[in-house]
């Protein structure tokens, strides 16, 4: 048996729509490396369980204290677990198959599509890992759809900044759909390693730049299209920092938003950008917002 990964099972009362957003807000500062949904344990308890994985036991201990202090009074239950670190992420996703989202086919290496299945599409080969984004989560699919719409509408240059790139799927899709240059950032070293491997699989290593960074400290030029498949709590908390990376006439794709968080996210981002479209699926929302053109652009 391999080493054990420290993790928490966080049980939230299913009746509360606000608690998942509050948990995401807390986790933003608690250094998780992955979050996976779990079935109710035991069934019919009215609890929704999320398993949160950490790199270090000290990070997990800090999370226990923070979650218990902030959310314990609202009925949130935290249980420490040690998960055998035997490629748990890859094993849990071994049954994933290629899917098509508009003009993008996202495929794991073991289910590469046949030529007739990719007519009119580009293929992004993504190895499942702790980096979020295989295309099988609704929020990733929503962002892929919104990204394609933005690329269709944007005038050159169509450069892309991917905030919280995870597996690199949005950055790779943007590159294969003709965007250039593409800069992908993430604060997690494991996610960046996975993204780097995926760039190599897609022969995109020379076209997509990877950087370890986060939205709090990021110094990067504004882009025509910014993708931010993060969480509602992060989008609300860092709205000013995120929106400043969208240049005049540019677009922001904001994903990882639950239906309960949508209005708050819309208000936070709408202080600088104008909402122009939304995609929804299975209780998740992706918003597309646009910055107004510079004064000289709008002059007749």
C-alpha positions as CSV (number, residue, x, y, z in Angstrom):
1,X,0.0,0.0,0.0
2,X,1.3,3.5,-0.8
3,X,1.4,6.5,1.4
4,X,-1.9,8.0,2.7
5,X,-3.2,11.4,1.6
6,X,-4.7,13.5,4.3
7,X,-8.4,14.3,3.5
8,X,-11.6,15.5,5.1
9,X,-15.1,14.4,4.6
10,X,-17.3,17.5,5.0
11,X,-21.0,16.8,5.5
12,X,-23.3,19.7,4.7
13,X,-27.1,19.8,5.4
14,X,-28.7,19.3,1.9
15,X,-31.4,21.8,2.7
16,X,-29.0,24.7,2.8
17,X,-28.1,26.3,-0.5
18,X,-25.7,28.8,1.1
19,X,-23.4,26.4,2.9
20,X,-21.6,25.0,-0.2
21,X,-20.7,28.6,-1.3
22,X,-19.5,29.4,2.3
23,X,-17.4,26.2,2.3
24,X,-15.8,27.1,-1.1
25,X,-15.0,30.6,0.3
26,X,-13.2,29.0,3.3
27,X,-11.4,26.5,1.2
28,X,-10.0,29.2,-1.0
29,X,-7.5,30.0,1.8
30,X,-7.0,26.4,3.0
31,X,-4.8,24.9,0.3
32,X,-6.8,21.9,-0.9
33,X,-5.4,20.0,-3.8
34,X,-8.7,18.4,-4.9
35,X,-12.4,18.2,-4.0
36,X,-14.7,15.4,-5.0
37,X,-18.4,14.9,-4.3
38,X,-19.4,11.8,-2.3
39,X,-22.7,10.0,-1.9
40,X,-24.8,10.5,1.2
41,X,-23.2,8.6,4.1
42,X,-25.2,6.9,5.4
43,X,-28.0,7.2,2.8
44,X,-31.1,9.4,3.5
45,X,-29.4,11.4,6.2
46,X,-30.1,14.7,4.4
47,X,-26.3,15.4,4.2
48,X,-24.3,16.2,1.1
49,X,-20.7,15.0,1.6
50,X,-17.6,16.5,-0.1
51,X,-14.2,14.9,0.3
52,X,-11.4,17.5,0.4
53,X,-7.8,16.3,-0.2
54,X,-4.7,18.1,1.1
55,X,-1.0,17.8,0.5
56,X,0.0,18.1,4.1
57,X,-1.5,17.1,7.5
58,X,-0.9,20.6,8.8
59,X,-3.1,22.0,6.0
60,X,-5.8,19.5,6.9
61,X,-5.6,20.4,10.6
62,X,-6.0,24.1,9.8
63,X,-9.0,23.3,7.7
64,X,-10.6,21.3,10.5
65,X,-10.3,24.3,12.8
66,X,-11.6,26.8,10.3
67,X,-14.5,24.8,9.0
68,X,-15.6,23.7,12.5
69,X,-15.4,27.2,13.8
70,X,-17.2,28.9,10.9
71,X,-19.7,26.2,9.8
72,X,-20.1,23.9,12.7
73,X,-22.9,26.0,14.3
74,X,-24.8,25.5,11.0
75,X,-24.7,21.7,11.2
76,X,-21.6,21.0,9.1
77,X,-19.8,17.9,10.2
78,X,-16.1,17.3,9.6
79,X,-14.4,13.9,9.7
80,X,-10.7,13.3,9.1
81,X,-9.8,10.5,6.7
82,X,-6.6,9.1,5.3
83,X,-6.9,8.0,1.7
84,X,-4.4,5.5,0.2
85,X,-2.4,7.5,-2.3
86,X,-2.4,4.9,-5.0
87,X,-3.3,7.2,-8.0
88,X,-6.7,7.6,-6.4
89,X,-7.7,10.3,-8.9
90,X,-6.7,8.3,-12.0
91,X,-8.5,5.2,-10.6
92,X,-11.6,7.1,-9.8
93,X,-11.8,8.4,-13.3
94,X,-10.6,5.3,-15.2
95,X,-14.1,4.8,-16.6
96,X,-14.3,8.2,-18.3
97,X,-14.8,8.3,-22.0
98,X,-14.4,10.9,-24.7
99,X,-17.1,13.6,-24.9
100,X,-17.9,16.3,-27.4
101,X,-18.8,19.9,-26.4
102,X,-19.6,21.9,-29.5
103,X,-16.4,21.9,-31.7
104,X,-14.2,20.4,-28.9
105,X,-13.8,16.7,-28.2
106,X,-12.2,16.1,-24.7
107,X,-10.7,12.6,-24.6
108,X,-8.7,10.6,-22.1
109,X,-5.7,8.8,-23.6
110,X,-7.4,5.4,-23.4
111,X,-10.5,6.5,-25.4
112,X,-9.2,8.5,-28.3
113,X,-12.0,9.1,-30.8
114,X,-12.2,7.8,-34.3
115,X,-11.7,10.2,-37.2
116,X,-15.4,10.1,-38.1
117,X,-16.2,11.2,-34.6
118,X,-14.1,14.4,-34.8
119,X,-15.4,15.9,-38.1
120,X,-15.6,19.7,-37.6
121,X,-14.0,19.4,-34.2
122,X,-10.6,19.7,-32.4
123,X,-9.5,17.0,-29.9
124,X,-8.0,17.9,-26.5
125,X,-6.4,14.8,-24.9
126,X,-6.6,15.1,-21.1
127,X,-5.2,12.7,-18.6
128,X,-7.4,12.8,-15.5
129,X,-5.6,13.8,-12.3
130,X,-6.0,16.1,-9.3
131,X,-6.1,19.0,-11.8
132,X,-9.8,19.9,-12.2
133,X,-11.2,19.7,-15.7
134,X,-11.8,16.6,-17.7
135,X,-14.8,17.9,-19.5
136,X,-17.1,15.5,-17.5
137,X,-18.1,18.1,-14.9
138,X,-20.9,20.3,-15.9
139,X,-19.0,23.5,-15.1
140,X,-16.1,22.6,-17.5
141,X,-18.6,21.8,-20.3
142,X,-20.3,25.1,-19.7
143,X,-17.0,27.0,-19.9
144,X,-16.1,25.1,-23.1
145,X,-19.3,26.2,-24.7
146,X,-18.9,29.8,-23.6
147,X,-15.3,29.9,-24.7
148,X,-16.2,28.8,-28.2
149,X,-18.8,31.6,-28.4
150,X,-16.3,34.2,-27.3
151,X,-13.7,33.0,-29.8
152,X,-16.3,33.2,-32.6
153,X,-17.3,36.8,-31.6
154,X,-13.8,38.2,-30.7
155,X,-11.9,40.2,-33.3
156,X,-8.1,39.4,-33.6
157,X,-5.9,39.4,-31.6
158,X,-7.7,36.5,-29.8
159,X,-5.3,36.0,-26.8
160,X,-6.5,34.1,-23.8
161,X,-5.7,34.1,-20.1
162,X,-6.9,31.0,-18.3
163,X,-7.1,31.6,-14.5
164,X,-7.0,28.4,-12.4
165,X,-6.1,26.2,-15.4
166,X,-6.3,22.8,-13.5
167,X,-5.8,20.1,-16.2
168,X,-5.2,22.8,-18.8
169,X,-8.3,21.7,-20.8
170,X,-9.6,25.3,-21.5
171,X,-6.2,26.6,-22.4
172,X,-5.6,23.6,-24.8
173,X,-9.1,24.0,-26.3
174,X,-8.5,27.7,-26.8
175,X,-5.1,27.0,-28.6
176,X,-6.6,24.4,-30.8
177,X,-9.5,26.7,-31.8
178,X,-7.0,29.3,-32.9
179,X,-6.4,31.6,-29.9
180,X,-2.9,33.0,-29.5
181,X,-1.1,33.6,-27.3
182,X,-2.5,31.6,-24.4
183,X,-1.3,32.0,-20.8
184,X,-2.5,29.5,-18.2
185,X,-2.0,30.0,-14.5
186,X,-2.7,27.9,-11.4
187,X,-1.4,28.2,-7.8
188,X,-1.2,24.4,-7.3
189,X,2.0,22.7,-8.4
190,X,0.3,19.3,-8.9
191,X,-2.3,20.9,-11.2
192,X,0.5,22.6,-13.2
193,X,2.4,19.3,-13.6
194,X,-0.7,17.7,-14.9
195,X,-1.4,20.6,-17.2
196,X,2.2,20.4,-18.5
197,X,1.8,16.7,-19.3
198,X,-1.4,17.5,-21.1
199,X,0.2,20.3,-23.1
200,X,2.8,17.8,-24.3
201,X,0.2,15.2,-25.2
202,X,-1.5,17.9,-27.4
203,X,1.7,19.3,-28.9
204,X,0.8,22.6,-27.3
205,X,3.8,23.1,-25.1
206,X,5.3,25.8,-27.4
207,X,2.0,27.6,-27.8
208,X,0.5,27.7,-24.3
209,X,2.6,29.3,-21.4
210,X,2.2,27.9,-17.9
211,X,2.8,29.9,-14.8
212,X,2.5,29.2,-11.1
213,X,0.6,32.2,-9.8
214,X,-2.8,33.2,-8.5
215,X,-5.3,36.0,-9.0
216,X,-4.2,37.8,-5.8
217,X,-0.7,38.5,-7.0
218,X,-0.9,38.0,-10.8
219,X,0.9,40.6,-12.9
220,X,-0.1,39.8,-16.5
221,X,-1.3,41.9,-19.5
222,X,-5.0,42.2,-20.0
223,X,-6.4,39.7,-22.5
224,X,-9.1,39.6,-25.1
225,X,-10.7,36.5,-23.4
226,X,-10.2,35.5,-19.8
227,X,-11.5,32.1,-18.6
228,X,-12.1,31.7,-14.8
229,X,-13.5,28.3,-14.0
230,X,-13.1,28.7,-10.3
231,X,-15.9,28.9,-7.8
232,X,-18.7,31.3,-7.0
233,X,-16.9,32.3,-3.7
234,X,-13.6,33.0,-5.4
235,X,-15.2,35.0,-8.2
236,X,-17.1,37.1,-5.7
237,X,-14.1,37.6,-3.4
238,X,-11.6,38.5,-6.2
239,X,-13.9,40.1,-8.7
240,X,-11.9,43.3,-8.9
241,X,-8.6,41.4,-9.5
242,X,-10.2,39.1,-12.1
243,X,-12.0,41.7,-14.1
244,X,-9.0,44.0,-14.4
245,X,-7.4,41.4,-16.6
246,X,-10.1,41.8,-19.3
247,X,-9.1,44.5,-21.8
248,X,-11.6,46.9,-23.5
249,X,-14.0,45.0,-25.7
250,X,-12.8,41.8,-24.1
251,X,-14.7,38.9,-22.6
252,X,-14.7,37.0,-19.3
253,X,-16.0,33.4,-19.0
254,X,-16.8,32.8,-15.3
255,X,-17.5,29.2,-14.3
256,X,-17.8,27.0,-11.2
257,X,-20.9,28.9,-10.2
258,X,-23.9,27.2,-8.6
259,X,-27.4,28.5,-9.3
260,X,-27.6,29.8,-5.7
261,X,-24.5,31.9,-6.2
262,X,-25.3,33.3,-9.6
263,X,-26.9,36.6,-8.6
264,X,-24.0,37.4,-6.2
265,X,-21.4,36.6,-8.8
266,X,-23.3,38.6,-11.4
267,X,-23.4,41.6,-9.2
268,X,-19.7,41.4,-8.2
269,X,-18.4,41.0,-11.7
270,X,-21.0,43.4,-13.1
271,X,-19.4,46.3,-11.3
272,X,-16.8,46.3,-14.1
273,X,-18.3,44.2,-16.9
274,X,-21.6,43.7,-18.6
275,X,-23.3,40.2,-18.4
276,X,-24.1,39.2,-22.0
277,X,-24.8,35.4,-21.9
278,X,-25.2,32.5,-19.5
279,X,-25.1,28.7,-19.8
280,X,-26.7,26.3,-17.3
281,X,-26.6,22.6,-16.7
282,X,-27.4,20.4,-13.7
283,X,-27.6,23.4,-11.3
284,X,-24.3,24.9,-12.5
285,X,-24.0,28.3,-14.3
286,X,-21.3,29.9,-16.5
287,X,-21.6,33.6,-17.1
288,X,-20.1,35.5,-20.0
289,X,-19.4,39.2,-19.4
290,X,-17.9,41.9,-21.6
291,X,-15.9,45.0,-20.9
292,X,-17.1,48.1,-22.8
293,X,-14.8,49.3,-25.6
294,X,-12.3,52.1,-25.0
295,X,-13.7,55.6,-25.8
296,X,-11.8,55.8,-29.1
297,X,-13.2,52.4,-30.2
298,X,-16.8,53.5,-29.7
299,X,-16.3,56.9,-31.4
300,X,-17.9,57.1,-34.9
